[in-house]
Amino acid sequence: MKIGVLSDLHIDSNAKKLAPGQTYDYLLAELLYNQEIDLLLLAGDVSSDYHDTFSFLDRMRAHSVSKIQFVPGNHDFWSIRNHEEDTDRIYKLFKEREDNPVGNPYLIGDEWAVAGNPGWYDYGFASPRYTAEEFSRKKLKVGGWNDRLYVHWEKDDRAVAQAMLEELENDLNAVSGRKIIMMTHVVTHPQFVIPLPHPVYDYYNAFLGSESYTELYERYPIAHSIMGHVHFRKLLHEQETTYYCACLGNARHWYTEDPYTELAYTMEEFKLDI
């Protein structure tokens, strides 16, 4: 089985790069077909409105090229156009989808499983010189973290991060005995945040991932770990785990002007013998 890994397509903010008549679902379907991908693991931030993300995922399913498993990113929880503020309800809608593995790990043959969760940030990767109250504001003089405007959980960030960690552990335990492909949107390894000290990311690393999630690698047989969110592309092999961050990201950081070329350059691939 050939597996592709992508995240952070941001089809709305990157729409300006499309030629007339092009769409990101068609370009991605073409890439999956050309690369003979059996399963695409898409680690969040398709768009900045959950309605648009749903529509994209539905169009990808209609292309009937590859199976897809998807976990939402922080942007996918936004609803700017319709001004919806019940993020817990939006998350429930994502979990009801067949292409979402939360609460329903995706089994591959007799030996493998995909366990996924969007994850949330617990502030653990940031500098301790800031307080939890300062992080909860999501704003410094140099700018603000826009989840403060568009994400409205019933709990605070660290409680959401803990609840999602518990969801993920429940799914990991449910596939005990299998080798694991773990997919989150947020970062789960310190090598995927910005090294400290840093004049900006001493603060903003708080919103890139969860330090508490790093303990999962000690307790579970995670062979492949997929994440996104940070808008760079990195591959790391450490001990028994390969870590993937394959973010298409914002077009201003692309190496070329062509979205198909960037998709092809970004997507990571690996094979499973099943």
NUVOMAR-165325 format. One record per atom (N, C-alpha, C): residue in three letters; x, y, z. Coordinates in steps of 0.2 Angstrom, whole numbers, plus 5000, padded with zeros to 4 digits. Layout:
N
ALAXYZ ...
This chain:
274
MET500449945000 MET500050005000 MET500450065000 LYS500350114996 LYS500650174995 LYS500250234999 ILE500650265003 ILE500250315007 ILE500550385006 GLY500150435005 GLY500350505004 GLY500250545010 VAL500650595012 VAL500550635017 VAL500550715015 LEU500050745017 LEU499950825016 LEU499650855022 SER499750925022 SER499350965027 SER499351035024 ASP498951075028 ASP498951145027 ASP498851165020 LEU498351145016 LEU498251165009 LEU498051235009 HIS497651265013 HIS497351335013 HIS497151355006 ILE496651315004 ILE496451324997 ILE496151394996 ASP495851425001 ASP495551495000 ASP496151545000 SER496651545004 SER497151595004 SER497651584998 ASN497651524996 ASN498051504990 ASN497751504983 ALA497051524983 ALA496651524977 ALA496951564972 LYS497351624974 LYS497551674969 LYS498151634964 LYS498351584966 LYS498951544962 LYS498651504957 LEU497951494957 LEU497651444952 LEU497551484946 ALA497651444940 ALA497451464934 ALA496751464933 PRO496451504928 PRO495751494927 PRO495551424925 GLY494951404929 GLY494751334928 GLY495051284933 GLN495551304936 GLN495951254940 GLN495551254947 THR495551204951 THR495351194958 THR495851154961 TYR495951164968 TYR496451124972 TYR496151044972 ASP495551034972 ASP495350964973 ASP495550924966 TYR495450964960 TYR495650924954 TYR496350914954 LEU496750964956 LEU497550964956 LEU497750904960 LEU497450904966 LEU497650854971 LEU497450784968 ALA496850774966 ALA496650714963 ALA497150694957 GLU497350734953 GLU497750724948 GLU498450694951 LEU498650734956 LEU499350714959 LEU499250644962 LEU498750624966 LEU498650564969 LEU498550504963 TYR498250524958 TYR498250474952 TYR498950464949 ASN499250514948 ASN499950504945 ASN500450474949 GLN500350484956 GLN500850454961 GLN500550384963 GLU500050364961 GLU499750294963 GLU499650294970 ILE499350344973 ILE499250344981 ILE498650304982 ASP498750254987 ASP498150224989 ASP497750254995 LEU498150284999 LEU497850325005 LEU498150385006 LEU497750445006 LEU498050505008 LEU497950525015 LEU498450545019 LEU498350565026 LEU498350645026 LEU497850675027 LEU497850745026 LEU497750775033 ALA498250815036 ALA498350835043 ALA498050905044 GLY497550925041 GLY497150985043 GLY497351045040 ASP496951095041 ASP496951165038 ASP496851165030 VAL496351135028 VAL496151135021 VAL495951205019 SER495551235024 SER495351305023 SER495151345029 SER494951405029 SER494751445035 SER494051445036 ASP493651395034 ASP492951395035 ASP492751315035 TYR492451295040 TYR492251225040 TYR491851205034 HIS491351245032 HIS490951235026 HIS491351215020 ASP491851255019 ASP492351255013 ASP492751185013 THR492951175020 THR493351105021 THR492851045019 PHE492251045022 PHE491850995020 PHE491750985013 SER491651045009 SER491451035002 SER492051004998 PHE492651025000 PHE493251004997 PHE493350924998 LEU493250905004 LEU493350835006 LEU492750795002 ASP492150825001 ASP491650784997 ASP491850784990 ARG492150834987 ARG492350834980 ARG492950784979 MET493450784984 MET493950734984 MET493650664984 ARG493150644988 ARG492850584988 ARG492550564981 ALA492250614978 ALA491950604972 ALA492450594966 HIS493050614967 HIS493550604962 HIS493750524962 SER493650494968 SER493750414968 SER494450394966 VAL494950434968 VAL495550414966 VAL495950374972 SER495950404978 SER496250374984 SER495750384990 LYS495850334995 LYS495550345001 LYS495850405005 ILE495450435009 ILE495750495013 ILE495550485020 GLN496050495024 GLN495850505031 GLN496150575033 PHE495650615037 PHE495750685038 PHE495650705045 VAL496150745048 VAL495950775055 VAL495950855054 PRO495450885056 PRO495450955056 PRO495950995059 GLY496151045056 GLY496651095059 GLY496251155063 ASN496651195066 ASN496351255069 ASN495951295064 HIS496151305058 HIS495751345053 HIS495151315051 ASP495151245051 ASP494551215049 ASP493951225054 PHE494151245060 PHE493551255065 PHE493251325064 TRP493551365060 TRP493351435059 TRP492651435055 SER492351485056 SER491651505052 SER491551575051 ILE492051605048 ILE492051675047 ILE491451705043 ARG491251665038 ARG490751685034 ARG490051685037 ASN489951635041 ASN489251625044 ASN489251645052 HIS489851665054 HIS489851695061 HIS489651645066 GLU489751575065 GLU489551525070 GLU490151525075 GLU489951515081 GLU490351525087 GLU490351455091 ASP490051405089 ASP489951345093 ASP490551295090 THR491151305092 THR491651265090 THR491551195092 ASP491351175098 ASP491151105100 ASP490751075095 ARG490251105093 ARG489751075088 ARG490051065081 ILE490451115079 ILE490851105073 ILE491351045073 TYR491651035079 TYR492050975080 TYR491650915080 LYS491050915082 LYS490650855082 LYS490450835075 LEU490350885071 LEU490150875064 LEU490750845060 PHE491350865062 PHE491950835059 PHE491950755061 LYS491850745067 LYS491950675070 LYS491450625067 GLU490850655064 GLU490350615061 GLU490550595054 ARG491050625051 ARG491250605044 ARG491550535044 GLU491450505039 GLU491850435038 GLU492550445036 ASP492750505034 ASP493450515032 ASP493850545038 ASN493550545044 ASN493850565050 ASN494050505055 PRO494650495057 PRO494750435062 PRO494650445069 VAL494450505071 VAL494350515078 VAL493850475081 GLY493950435086 GLY493450385088 GLY493350325084 ASN493750325078 ASN493650265073 ASN494250255069 PRO494750225073 PRO495450215069 PRO495350185063 TYR495750205058 TYR495650175051 TYR496150115051 LEU495850055050 LEU496249995050 LEU496549975043 ILE497149955043 ILE497549945036 ILE497749865037 GLY497449825034 GLY497649755034 GLY497549725041 ASP498049675043 ASP497949645049 ASP498449675054 GLU498949725052 GLU499449745056 GLU499449815058 TRP499149855054 TRP499249935054 TRP498549965056 ALA498650025059 ALA498050065060 ALA498250145060 VAL497850185058 VAL497850255058 VAL497450285064 ALA497750315069 ALA497450345074 ALA497550415074 GLY497050455074 GLY497150525072 GLY496650575077 ASN496950635077 ASN496550685081 ASN496850755080 PRO496450805079 PRO496750865078 PRO497250895083 GLY497150875089 GLY497550895095 GLY497450975096 TRP497650995101 TRP497651075102 TRP498251085106 TYR498351155108 TYR498951175111 TYR498951185118 ASP499451155122 ASP499451165129 ASP499951215132 TYR500251255127 TYR500751305129 TYR501451285131 GLY501551215130 GLY502151185133 GLY502751195129 PHE502751215123 PHE503351225119 PHE503551295119 ALA503251345123 ALA503451415123 ALA503851425129 SER504151485130 SER504551505135 SER504151515142 PRO504451485147 PRO504151495154 PRO504051565156 ARG504351615153 ARG504351685155 ARG503651715154 TYR503251685150 TYR502551705150 TYR502151665154 THR501551695156 THR501051655160 THR500551625156 ALA500151575159 ALA499551545155 ALA499051605154 GLU498951655158 GLU498551705157 GLU498751745150 GLU499351755150 GLU499651795144 GLU499551755138 PHE499651685138 PHE499551645132 PHE498751645130 SER498351645135 SER497651645134 SER497351705130 ARG497751755131 ARG497551815127 ARG497651815120 LYS498151775118 LYS498351755111 LYS498551825107 LYS498851865111 LYS499051935108 LYS499651965111 LEU500151985107 LEU500752025109 LEU500752085105 LYS501152135106 LYS501252195102 LYS501352185095 VAL501752125094 VAL501952115087 VAL501352085083 GLY500852065086 GLY500252035082 GLY499851985086 GLY499351955084 GLY498851915087 GLY498851845084 TRP498651795088 TRP498451735085 TRP497751725084 ASN497551715078 ASN496851735076 ASN496351685078 ASP496551625081 ASP496051585085 ASP495651615090 ARG495951675093 ARG495651705098 ARG495051745095 LEU494951755089 LEU494351785086 LEU493851735083 TYR494151675081 TYR493651625077 TYR493551555080 VAL493951545086 VAL493851475089 VAL493551495096 HIS492951455097 HIS492651465104 HIS492451405107 TRP492951375110 TRP492851305114 TRP492451325120 GLU492151275123 GLU491851285130 GLU492351285135 LYS492951245134 LYS493451245139 LYS494051295137 ASP494551305141 ASP495051335139 ASP495551295135 ASP496051325132 ASP496551285128 ASP496851225131 ARG497051235137 ARG497451175140 ARG496951115141 ALA496351135143 ALA495851085144 ALA495651055138 VAL495551085132 VAL495451055126 VAL496051015124 ALA496651035125 ALA497250995123 ALA497250925127 GLN497050935133 GLN497050875137 GLN496450825135 ALA495850855133 ALA495350815131 ALA495450775125 MET495750815120 MET495950785114 MET496550725115 LEU496950745119 LEU497450695121 LEU497150625123 GLU496650635128 GLU496250575130 GLU495950545125 GLU495650575120 GLU495250545114 GLU495750505110 LEU496350535109 LEU496850505105 LEU497150435109 GLU497250445115 GLU497450385119 GLU496950325119 ASN496350345119 ASN495750295119 ASN495850255112 ASP495950295107 ASP496050265100 ASP496650225099 LEU497150245102 LEU497750205102 LEU497750145106 ASN497350145112 ASN497250085115 ASN496750035112 ALA496350065108 ALA495850025104 ALA496149985099 VAL496750005096 VAL497049965091 VAL497749935094 SER497749915100 SER498249885104 SER498449825100 GLY499049815099 GLY499349755095 GLY499549765088 ARG499249825085 ARG499449845079 ARG500049905079 LYS500349905073 LYS500849965072 LYS500450025070 ILE500650085073 ILE500250145073 ILE500550195068 ILE500050225064 ILE500250285061 ILE499750335064 MET500150385067 MET499750435071 MET499750505068 MET499150535067 MET499050595064 MET498750645068 THR499050705069 THR498850765072 THR498950825068 HIS498550875069 HIS498750935066 HIS499250975070 VAL499250975076 VAL499751015080 VAL500350975080 VAL500851005082 VAL501550975083 VAL501550935089 THR501950875089 THR501950835094 THR502650815096 HIS503150855093 HIS503850845094 HIS504250905094 PRO504750915099 PRO505050985100 PRO505451005094 GLN505650955089 GLN506050975084 GLN505651015078 PHE504951015079 PHE504551045074 PHE504251115076 VAL504551145082 VAL504351205083 VAL505051255082 ILE504951315084 ILE505451365082 ILE505951365089 PRO506651355088 PRO507051345093 PRO507051415097 LEU507151405104 LEU507151455109 LEU507851475111 PRO508051535113 PRO507651595113 PRO507551625107 HIS506951655106 HIS506751685100 HIS506351745101 PRO506451805099 PRO506051865101 PRO505251865100 VAL505051825095 VAL504351815094 VAL504151745096 TYR504451695094 TYR504251625096 TYR504351605103 ASP504651645107 ASP504651625114 ASP503851625117 TYR503551665113 TYR502751675114 TYR502351625110 TYR502451635103 TYR502051605099 TYR502151525098 ASN502651495100 ASN502751425101 ASN502151395105 ALA501851435109 ALA501351415114 ALA500751385110 PHE500651405103 PHE500051385099 PHE500251345094 LEU500851315094 LEU501051265088 LEU500951195090 GLY500951175096 GLY500851105098 GLY500751095105 SER500851035107 SER500751015114 SER501350965117 GLU501650995121 GLU502250955124 GLU502050895127 SER501450895130 SER501150835134 SER501050775129 TYR500950785123 TYR500850735118 TYR501550695116 THR502050725118 THR502750685117 THR502750625121 GLU502450615126 GLU502450555130 GLU502150495126 LEU501750505121 LEU501350455118 LEU501950405114 TYR502450435112 TYR502950395109 TYR503350345113 GLU503250355120 GLU503550315124 GLU503150255126 ARG502450265125 ARG501950215127 ARG501650175122 TYR501750195115 TYR501350165110 TYR501850155104 PRO501750095100 PRO502150085094 PRO502050125088 ILE502250185089 ILE502050235083 ILE502650235078 ALA502550205073 ALA503050195067 ALA503050265063 HIS502450295062 HIS502450355058 HIS502050405061 SER502350465062 SER501950515065 SER501850575061 ILE501250595059 ILE501150645054 ILE500850705058 MET501050765056 MET500750825059 MET500850885054 GLY500550945055 GLY500551005051 GLY500651065055 HIS500251115053 HIS500151175057 HIS500751225056 VAL501351205056 VAL501851255056 VAL502151285050 HIS501851265044 HIS501951295038 HIS502651285035 PHE503051225037 PHE503651215034 PHE503651135033 ARG504151115029 ARG504151045027 ARG504751015030 LYS504650955034 LYS505250925037 LYS505050855038 LEU505650815038 LEU505550745039 LEU506150725044 LEU505950685049 LEU506450665054 LEU506350595056 HIS506850555056 HIS506850495059 HIS507250485066 GLU506850465071 GLU507150465078 GLU506950395081 GLN507450365083 GLN507350295086 GLN506850255081 GLU506250235083 GLU505850195079 GLU505350225075 THR505350295076 THR504750335073 THR505050385067 THR504650385062 THR504750435057 THR504250485057 TYR504450555058 TYR504050605058 TYR503950645052 TYR503350665050 TYR503250705044 TYR502850765045 CYS503150815042 CYS502750885042 CYS502750905035 ALA502250895031 ALA502150915024 ALA501650965023 CYS501851025024 CYS501351085024 CYS501451115017 LEU500851125013 LEU500951165008 LEU500951235010 GLY500651255015 GLY500751325018 GLY500551375013 ASN500751435015 ASN500551495012 ASN500951505005 ALA500651525000 ALA500951534993 ALA501551584993 ARG501551624998 ARG502151674998 ARG502851635000 HIS502751575003 HIS503351545005 HIS503551485000 TRP503151474994 TRP503251424989 TRP503951434986 TYR504151384983 TYR504751384979 TYR504651404971 THR504051384969 THR503851404962 THR503151434962 GLU502851454957 GLU502251484956 GLU501651444954 ASP501851374953 ASP501351324951 ASP501151284956 PRO500451284958 PRO500151244963 PRO500251174963 TYR500251144956 TYR500351074956 TYR501051054957 THR501451094955 THR502151074956 THR502351084964 GLU502051134967 GLU502151134975 GLU501751074978 LEU501251054976 LEU500850994979 LEU501350934979 ALA501650924973 ALA502050874971 ALA502650874975 TYR502950934976 TYR503550944980 TYR503450934987 THR502850954990 THR502650944997 THR502450874999 MET502150844995 MET501850774998 MET502350724999 GLU502350695005 GLU502850645007 GLU502450575005 GLU502850525004 GLU502550465003 GLU502950405007 PHE502650355009 PHE502950295011 PHE502450235010 LYS502850175010 LYS502450115008 LYS502350065014 LEU501850035014 LEU501749975019 LEU501649915015 ASP501949865018 ASP501849795015 ASP501249765019 ILE500749755016 ILE500149725019 ILE499949665015 
